[in-house]
Amino acid sequence: MAEGMDVEKFYQQFTPEIVKTWEETIQKNPAAEYNCNRIKDILPFIKKVMPRVGKNQSLFGLSIISLDGRNVDEKEIVQYGLEPLLAAGILSEKECKEIIDWYLATDPTWNSGGAGKFKKDFEVEGRRYCLITDSYRNCRDLNLQVI
């Protein structure tokens, strides 16, 4: 980690208490949402793969990594966000490098052009998901979409 850099400030942690609350919530209301995503659909991913998500949220999905503007050590911030996906076998080291390189090479503007160069479909507990990069409104995101 870069000296003095707190990469965690870019992420929201999903605690066991949040997961338990979400499980209770979908028992009462299967259509309950978090950031325009049905909790029922994203909970398997959160429980098994991703203990953290970006604090900023995209209109196009659940942002795993969301960087607004340019930051001091983006490589480290993105690597930290990708660690759980790498550990779970969702991404390979080569794919992580591709995503990091995209973040470093993309200049975010208000209308940066939408989808980035990375897209990957995968499955967790029988649910299909897609990871996709996008850039718009000064942000660069790695989003989770339910397929």
C-alpha positions, 0 to 999 in steps of 0.5 A: 500500500502506498505510504499514507494511502487509505484505499479502504476509504474508496469502498463500503464494507459488506459486514455479516450484519448487513448480509443478515439484514438483507437475508431477513429483508428478502424473506419479508419482501423478495423485491427489495432493492439496493441501488436499483438492484434486487437484493435477492439477485445480488446477495449470492455474489456479495456473500460468496465473492465480494466483501466490499463495493465502491462507495459511489454507485453507477446508474448501470449496475452495482459498482465494484470499483468506482473512481471519480476523477483521478486519484493519487495511486489508482493502481493500488485502489483498483488492486484492492477492489479486485482482490476478492474477485481474484481470490474467488477465482472470478478473475485471473491475474491477467484479467486483473491487469487488463482492468487495472490498465484500463483504469490507468489509461482512461481519462474520465470526463462527463461524457467519456463514452460509456462501456470500457474494454472489459466484459466478463460473464460468470456464475455464482450459485446458479445466478449469472452475472457480468462484470463490465467497465464503463466511464461517464460523468467523470467516473470510471466503474467496474460494474456488476450486472445481473444477467 
